[in-house]
Amino acid sequence: MKHYLKCLEEQVHQRALCTALCDFEGASYTYADVAWEIAGLHAFFREAGIQKGDKISLVARNSARWAIFFLAANTYEAVIVPILPNFTAEGAMQLINHSDSVLLITDADIWKNMSPEKLPLLRGVVNAREDGMLWAQPEIQAAWNNRKNILKQEYPKGLDPQKVHYHDNFEGLAIINYTSGTSGDPKGVMLTYRGMSDVVEYCQTHFSDQPECIVSMLPLAHIYGLAMEFIYPCCTGYRICFLGKTPSPSLLMKAMQQEHPTLIVTVPMVMEKVYTSWVRPAMNTRSGKVLSSVPGVRMSFYKSIGEKVLGNFGGAVRTIIIGGAPLNWKVEVAFRKIGLPYVVGYGMTEACPLLAIETPANYVAGSCGKPVHEIRIESSDPERVPGEIQSRGPNITTGYYKNPAADKAAHTEDGWFRTGDLGVMDEGGNLFIRGRIKALILNSSGQNIYPEEVEQILSNDPLVEESVVLSREGKIVALVYPHSEAVVGTDEQQQKEIAVQIRDRANKSLPKFSQIFYVEMVDTPFERTAKGSIKRHLYK
């Protein structure tokens, strides 16, 4: 296995003048520029007395500068602590304190809601957007002001990209990534350089090891976006274009048309919008229904829709990786018909993040691919009876920061990591997720009901946008957020009738023991985590 910072080092040597990082319609940095910026930040760290192993929090919106700050900390052997910028100020400060961070990199509008008095270990705050400090102790401010002079002394003739050298410490702590997941219990997941190197190697082996292009749309503070849209591509010589904000369909398509990405990494929510905006309308036109019913024409008709979708993505896409949450089955069926080169993967922060994935050519619909490393199903019959998915490998977390109780609970006595997810694995080694253990419902007859499976049935209803299935007083209840057009202009009584229709249609496809007792309509979308999973703990 090659250290991922050694992969980055090679890109600086070989592709010094090629674009590495850019903001869409904004700043751009070559691999040589990135190395120079890193060197300047290293000079600042040394002058400021930042030590290897010190924690640096990064709370900012996605940008090329965000990526540079991350790499500067990583290559210095400081521990980077990425925190989502949409956390409340109090929530972010709690994590900054818990991580023992001595330095904070953030946006000015985020910092204005924080208070240095509430951050006793903090010595300085660097502006993530502009060249400057937002707050600092005098010696830290002096170090920042002097960093360029130090850099000139160290490199009087400038930085020679061929002489750039980064460390190869595999075992050191690289990242503390806080995650609330769907349980509402945030924990600091400790990830090593070895773990991240393992994921980079896997992606280079199974997807591409050639310099290509990607448009980054996921939050970098979440390990899915961090690893798959930034660390892996950057260490492979990609040109990475950061959107820098939650992508509207028009912004995303504009970026795709200009950048022509070969790889798309995204979440089901985005691809389900692709289905409702581009695929379903094309299939449901009068001519579309006719063409799809003619055996000799059907395949070419579906293929033309797929080509149009890929054309909207810039025309160069070879792989679409979907992760973070299950993909709606009717959407997946449609994607198979039109020939999209997609795969649904499975992972979590604790696995850097990959647990299972596959190449589009070998992907089995409904699964989440094959294990990246060892996976076992804790079940008497792993092919038929769902059991907890447990894993081990070099990518698994070394533990939770300052939380030994969580460490102990997360591992079996023989050293396997407990995912908390239920699944089965077929004879071909394909993994199928059945749901979360915490969400499992046990009915009065002792039968297991998997809410996610009921929700998949509901998702096939044309009136249902999304749903959460739970148990109330021993009864199966479905909370349903309907498609807006389904309830527009309806009164309360009509909505109750729609709810009954949704329930009855779903129950026709459900076994008796998991039938829905009633459907409750909700008027706002369900709250989700950064990776797109519904926060189930909020709904009772």
C-alpha positions in Angstrom: 0.0 0.0 0.0 1.3 3.5 -0.9 0.7 6.3 1.6 -1.8 8.7 0.1 0.4 11.7 0.8 3.1 10.0 -1.2 0.6 9.7 -4.0 0.0 13.5 -3.6 3.7 14.1 -3.7 3.9 12.2 -7.0 1.2 14.4 -8.5 3.1 17.5 -7.5 6.3 16.1 -9.2 4.5 14.9 -12.3 1.7 17.3 -12.8 3.1 20.5 -11.3 1.5 22.8 -13.9 -1.9 21.0 -14.2 -4.9 22.3 -12.3 -5.5 20.4 -9.0 -8.2 22.4 -7.3 -10.5 25.2 -8.4 -13.7 26.9 -7.3 -16.4 26.9 -10.0 -16.0 30.2 -11.9 -13.4 31.2 -9.2 -9.9 30.7 -8.0 -7.7 27.9 -9.4 -4.6 26.2 -8.1 -2.1 24.0 -9.9 -0.4 21.1 -8.1 2.6 23.4 -7.8 0.5 26.2 -6.4 -1.0 23.7 -3.8 2.5 22.7 -2.7 3.5 26.3 -2.3 0.4 27.2 -0.3 1.1 24.1 1.9 4.7 25.2 2.5 3.5 28.7 3.6 1.1 27.2 6.1 3.8 24.9 7.4 6.0 27.9 8.0 3.1 29.5 10.0 2.5 26.3 12.0 6.2 26.1 13.0 6.4 29.7 13.9 3.2 29.5 15.9 4.5 26.5 17.9 1.9 24.1 16.4 3.2 20.6 17.2 2.7 17.3 15.3 -0.4 15.7 16.8 -2.0 19.1 17.7 -5.6 19.4 16.7 -6.8 21.9 14.0 -10.5 22.4 13.5 -11.8 23.3 10.0 -15.3 24.7 10.0 -16.0 26.3 6.6 -17.9 25.9 3.4 -16.4 23.9 0.6 -13.7 25.6 -1.5 -10.3 25.1 -2.9 -8.8 26.9 0.1 -10.6 24.5 2.4 -8.8 21.6 0.6 -5.5 23.4 0.9 -5.9 23.9 4.6 -6.8 20.3 5.0 -3.7 19.1 3.1 -1.5 21.5 5.0 -2.5 20.0 8.3 -2.3 16.4 7.1 1.2 16.9 5.6 2.4 18.6 8.8 1.1 15.6 10.8 -1.3 17.8 12.7 -4.7 16.2 13.3 -7.4 17.9 11.2 -11.0 18.1 12.6 -13.5 18.9 9.8 -16.8 20.1 11.2 -19.9 20.8 9.1 -20.4 24.6 8.6 -24.2 24.3 9.1 -23.8 23.3 12.8 -25.0 25.8 15.3 -22.3 28.0 16.8 -22.8 26.3 20.1 -22.6 22.9 18.5 -19.4 23.7 16.6 -17.8 25.2 19.7 -18.6 22.0 21.7 -16.8 19.9 19.1 -13.8 22.3 18.9 -13.4 22.1 22.6 -14.0 18.3 22.8 -11.3 17.7 20.1 -8.8 19.9 22.1 -8.2 22.1 19.0 -5.6 24.8 19.4 -6.3 26.4 16.0 -9.5 27.1 14.1 -9.9 27.7 10.4 -13.4 29.1 9.5 -15.4 31.6 7.6 -15.9 35.1 9.0 -19.7 34.8 9.2 -19.4 31.6 11.1 -16.8 33.0 13.5 -18.9 36.1 14.4 -21.3 33.8 16.2 -18.6 32.2 18.3 -16.7 33.5 21.3 -13.0 33.0 22.1 -13.9 33.0 25.8 -15.8 29.8 25.3 -12.9 28.2 23.5 -10.1 28.1 26.2 -7.6 26.0 24.3 -7.9 28.0 21.1 -4.9 30.1 20.2 -5.9 31.5 16.8 -8.6 31.7 14.2 -7.6 31.7 10.5 -9.9 33.2 7.8 -10.8 30.3 5.5 -11.9 32.6 2.7 -9.3 35.5 2.8 -5.7 35.9 3.7 -5.8 36.9 7.4 -6.6 36.1 11.0 -10.1 36.5 12.5 -8.8 36.4 16.1 -5.4 35.4 17.6 -3.2 35.6 20.6 -0.3 38.1 19.9 2.3 35.4 19.2 0.0 33.6 16.8 -0.8 36.8 14.9 3.0 37.6 14.7 3.6 34.1 13.3 0.9 34.7 10.7 2.4 38.1 9.7 5.9 36.6 9.4 5.1 33.4 7.5 5.9 34.9 4.1 9.3 36.2 5.2 10.1 32.7 6.6 9.0 31.2 3.3 11.3 33.5 1.3 14.2 32.6 3.5 13.6 28.9 3.1 13.0 29.1 -0.6 14.8 32.1 -2.0 14.5 30.8 -5.6 10.9 29.6 -5.1 9.7 26.0 -4.4 11.0 23.4 -6.8 8.0 20.9 -7.2 10.4 18.1 -7.8 11.9 18.5 -4.3 8.5 18.4 -2.5 8.5 15.7 0.1 5.7 14.6 2.5 5.8 12.2 5.4 4.8 8.6 5.2 3.6 7.9 8.7 0.9 5.3 8.3 0.0 4.8 11.9 -0.5 8.4 13.0 -3.9 9.9 13.7 -4.9 12.0 10.6 -8.5 13.0 11.1 -11.1 13.2 13.8 -14.4 13.3 12.1 -17.5 14.0 14.3 -20.6 12.3 13.2 -24.1 12.3 14.6 -25.3 9.7 12.1 -29.0 8.9 12.6 -28.8 8.3 16.3 -28.3 11.9 17.5 -25.2 10.9 19.5 -22.1 12.7 18.0 -18.8 10.9 18.4 -15.3 11.8 17.3 -14.2 9.1 14.9 -10.4 8.7 14.8 -9.0 7.9 11.3 -5.4 7.1 10.5 -3.3 7.8 7.5 -3.3 4.0 6.8 -7.1 4.0 6.7 -7.3 6.8 4.2 -4.4 5.3 2.1 -6.3 2.1 1.9 -9.4 3.8 0.5 -7.3 5.7 -2.1 -5.6 2.5 -3.2 -9.0 0.7 -3.5 -10.5 3.5 -5.6 -7.4 3.7 -7.9 -7.5 -0.1 -8.4 -11.3 -0.4 -9.0 -12.3 2.9 -10.6 -9.5 4.9 -12.1 -5.8 5.6 -11.5 -5.6 8.2 -14.3 -5.9 12.0 -14.0 -9.4 12.9 -14.8 -12.1 15.4 -13.6 -14.7 15.6 -10.9 -17.2 18.2 -9.8 -17.3 18.2 -5.9 -20.8 18.7 -4.6 -20.9 16.9 -1.2 -19.9 18.4 2.1 -16.1 18.0 2.6 -16.6 17.8 6.4 -18.4 14.5 5.9 -16.0 11.6 5.3 -18.0 10.4 2.1 -17.3 13.7 0.3 -13.9 14.1 1.8 -12.6 10.7 0.7 -14.4 10.2 -2.6 -14.6 13.7 -4.0 -11.3 15.1 -2.7 -8.6 12.9 -1.2 -8.9 10.0 -3.7 -9.1 12.3 -6.8 -6.4 14.7 -5.6 -4.0 11.9 -5.0 -4.8 10.5 -8.4 -4.1 13.8 -10.3 -7.7 14.8 -10.9 -8.8 18.3 -11.6 -11.3 18.9 -8.7 -13.9 21.7 -9.2 -15.7 22.7 -6.0 -19.2 24.1 -6.3 -18.9 25.6 -2.8 -22.6 25.6 -2.0 -25.6 23.2 -2.0 -26.1 22.6 -5.7 -29.2 23.8 -7.4 -30.0 21.8 -10.5 -29.2 24.7 -12.8 -25.8 25.4 -11.1 -24.9 21.7 -11.1 -25.7 21.3 -14.7 -23.8 24.4 -15.7 -20.7 23.1 -13.8 -21.1 19.6 -15.4 -21.3 21.1 -18.9 -18.2 23.2 -18.4 -16.1 20.6 -16.5 -17.1 17.4 -18.3 -16.5 15.1 -15.2 -15.7 11.4 -15.7 -16.7 10.5 -12.2 -19.8 11.6 -10.2 -20.0 10.9 -6.5 -23.4 11.7 -5.1 -26.3 10.8 -2.8 -29.7 9.2 -3.6 -31.6 12.5 -3.1 -29.7 14.0 -6.1 -30.2 11.0 -8.3 -33.9 10.7 -7.4 -34.3 14.3 -8.6 -32.5 13.3 -11.9 -35.2 10.6 -12.2 -38.1 12.8 -11.5 -36.8 15.7 -13.7 -35.3 13.8 -16.7 -36.1 10.1 -16.7 -39.7 9.7 -15.6 -41.0 12.5 -17.8 -39.3 11.0 -20.9 -40.8 7.6 -20.1 -44.3 8.8 -19.4 -44.9 10.8 -22.5 -47.5 9.4 -24.9 -44.8 8.5 -27.5 -42.6 7.2 -24.7 -45.2 4.7 -23.5 -45.7 3.6 -27.1 -42.0 3.1 -27.8 -41.3 1.3 -24.6 -44.1 -1.2 -25.4 -42.6 -2.2 -28.8 -40.0 -5.1 -28.3 -37.8 -4.1 -31.2 -37.7 -0.5 -30.3 -37.8 -0.6 -26.5 -34.0 -1.0 -25.9 -33.0 1.9 -28.3 -35.6 4.1 -26.7 -34.3 3.5 -23.2 -30.7 3.9 -24.4 -31.6 7.3 -25.9 -32.9 8.5 -22.5 -29.7 7.3 -20.8 -27.5 9.1 -23.4 -29.5 12.3 -22.7 -28.9 12.0 -19.0 -25.2 11.5 -19.5 -25.1 14.4 -21.9 -26.7 16.6 -19.2 -23.8 15.5 -17.0 -21.3 16.7 -19.5 -21.0 13.7 -21.8 -17.9 12.2 -20.3 -19.2 10.3 -17.2 -18.1 6.7 -16.9 -19.0 6.0 -13.2 -21.7 7.3 -10.9 -21.2 6.3 -7.3 -24.3 6.7 -5.1 -24.0 6.4 -1.3 -25.1 7.6 2.0 -28.6 6.2 2.0 -30.7 3.6 0.1 -31.7 4.3 -3.5 -35.4 4.2 -4.2 -36.1 0.8 -6.0 -38.3 2.3 -8.8 -35.5 4.8 -9.5 -32.9 2.0 -9.6 -35.1 -0.1 -12.0 -35.3 2.9 -14.3 -31.6 3.5 -14.2 -31.0 -0.1 -15.1 -33.3 0.2 -18.1 -31.6 3.3 -19.5 -28.1 2.0 -18.9 -26.7 4.5 -16.5 -23.2 3.4 -15.3 -24.1 3.6 -11.6 -23.3 1.7 -8.4 -24.8 2.0 -4.9 -22.2 1.6 -2.3 -22.2 1.2 1.5 -20.1 2.7 4.1 -19.8 4.8 7.3 -17.4 7.3 8.8 -15.8 4.6 10.9 -14.6 2.9 7.6 -13.1 5.9 5.9 -15.9 5.4 4.5 -16.0 2.3 2.3 -17.4 -1.0 3.5 -18.9 -2.4 0.3 -19.0 -1.2 -3.3 -18.6 -2.6 -6.9 -17.9 -1.4 -10.4 -21.0 -0.5 -12.5 -20.3 -3.5 -14.8 -20.5 -6.0 -12.0 -23.1 -4.3 -9.8 -26.2 -6.3 -8.8 -29.3 -4.1 -8.5 -30.7 -3.8 -5.0 -27.3 -4.6 -3.4 -24.6 -2.3 -2.2 -21.8 -4.2 -3.9 -19.2 -6.5 -2.5 -17.1 -6.1 0.7 -14.0 -3.9 0.4 -12.4 -6.0 3.2 -13.7 -8.7 5.5 -17.4 -8.6 6.3 -19.5 -11.2 8.2 -23.2 -11.4 8.9 -24.0 -12.3 12.5 -26.8 -14.7 11.6 -27.6 -18.4 11.6 -28.2 -18.1 7.9 -26.4 -15.1 6.4 -27.9 -15.6 2.9 -31.5 -15.5 4.1 -31.8 -14.3 7.7 -30.7 -10.7 8.3 -28.0 -10.2 11.0 -25.7 -7.5 12.0 -23.1 -6.5 9.5 -19.6 -6.6 11.1 -16.3 -5.7 9.5 -12.6 -5.5 10.0 -9.7 -4.2 7.9 -7.1 -1.5 7.7 -9.7 1.2 7.0 -11.6 0.7 10.3 -11.4 3.5 12.9 -9.0 3.1 15.8 -11.7 4.3 18.1 -13.7 7.3 19.3 -11.8 10.3 20.7 -12.0 10.3 24.5 -14.8 7.9 24.5 -13.7 4.4 25.6 -17.2 3.3 26.4 -18.2 3.9 22.7 -15.0 2.0 21.6 -16.0 -1.0 23.6 -19.6 -1.0 22.5 -18.5 -0.7 18.8 -16.4 -3.9 18.8 -17.1 -7.6 19.3 -15.0 -9.6 21.8 -13.1 -11.0 18.8 -12.3 -7.6 17.3 -14.9 -7.1 14.6 -16.5 -3.7 14.2 -20.2 -3.5 14.7 -21.9 -1.4 12.1 -25.3 -1.5 13.7 -26.8 -2.3 10.3 -28.7 -5.5 9.4 -28.0 -7.3 6.1 -27.7 -10.5 4.2 -25.0 -11.6 1.7 -25.8 -13.8 -1.4 -23.7 -16.6 -2.6 -21.9 -14.2 -5.0 -20.7 -12.1 -2.1 -23.1 -9.2 -2.8 -24.3 -7.4 0.3 -27.9 -6.4 0.8 -28.9 -3.9 3.6 -32.1 -4.6 5.4 -32.0 -1.7 7.9 -30.7 -0.4 11.2 -30.8 -2.6 14.3 -32.2 0.3 16.3 -35.0 0.8 13.8 -36.0 -2.9 13.8 -39.6 -3.4 15.0 -40.6 -6.6 16.8 -44.3 -7.3 16.5 -46.5 -9.0 19.1 -46.0 -12.3 17.3 -42.2 -12.1 17.6 -41.7 -11.4 13.9 -39.0 -8.9 12.8 -40.3 -6.0 10.7 -37.7 -3.9 8.8 -39.0 -0.3 8.4 -36.8 0.3 5.4 -38.4 -2.5 3.5 -41.9 -1.1 4.2 -40.6 2.4 3.2 -39.3 0.9 -0.1 -42.9 -0.3 -0.9 -44.3 3.1 0.0 -41.7 4.8 -2.2 -43.2 3.1 -5.2 -46.5 5.0 -4.7 -46.8 7.9 -7.1 -48.1 10.1 -4.3 -45.3 9.5 -1.8 -42.2 11.7 -1.8 -40.6 10.1 1.3 -41.7 8.2 4.4 -40.6 7.0 7.9 -42.1 3.8 9.3 -42.3 3.3 13.0 -44.2 1.5 15.8 -46.8 3.2 18.0 -48.5 1.1 20.7 -47.7 -2.1 18.8 -49.1 -0.8 15.5 -47.1 -0.1 12.3 -47.5 3.6 11.4 -46.1 5.3 8.3 -45.3 9.0 8.4 -45.6 10.2 4.8 -44.4 13.4 3.1 -46.4 13.5 -0.1 -45.5 14.8 -3.5 -46.7 18.5 -3.6 -48.9 17.9 -6.6 -50.7 15.1 -4.7 -52.2 17.4 -2.0 -52.3 20.8 -3.7 -55.8 22.3 -3.3 -57.0 19.5 -1.0 -58.6 20.0 2.4 -58.1 18.0 5.6 -60.7 15.4 4.8 -59.4 14.8 1.3 -55.9 14.4 2.7 -57.2 11.7 5.1 -58.7 9.9 2.1 -55.4 10.1 0.3 -53.6 8.7 3.3 -56.0 5.7 3.4 -55.4 5.1 -0.4 -51.6 5.1 0.2 -52.0 2.7 3.0 -54.2 0.3 1.1 -52.0 0.3 -2.0 -48.9 -0.5 0.2 -50.6 -3.2 2.1 -51.4 -5.1 -1.1 -47.6 -5.7 -1.4 -46.9 -6.3 2.3 -47.2 -9.6 4.3 -49.9 -9.5 6.9 -47.4 -9.2 9.9 -45.9 -6.0 8.5 -49.0 -4.2 7.2 -49.5 -0.5 7.9 -52.2 0.3 10.5 -52.5 3.9 9.4 -50.7 6.6 7.4 -50.0 10.0 8.9 -49.4 12.8 6.5 -46.6 15.4 7.4 -46.3 18.8 5.8 -42.5 19.2 5.8 -39.7 17.0 4.5 -37.9 14.8 7.0 -34.7 16.1 8.6 -31.6 14.4 7.2 -27.9 14.0 8.0 -25.1 15.4 5.8 -25.0 12.1 3.8 -28.8 12.2 3.2 -30.1 9.6 5.8 -33.3 10.5 7.6 -32.7 11.3 11.3 -35.0 8.6 12.5 -34.5 9.4 16.2 -36.4 12.7 15.7 -39.6 10.9 14.8 -41.7 9.0 17.3 
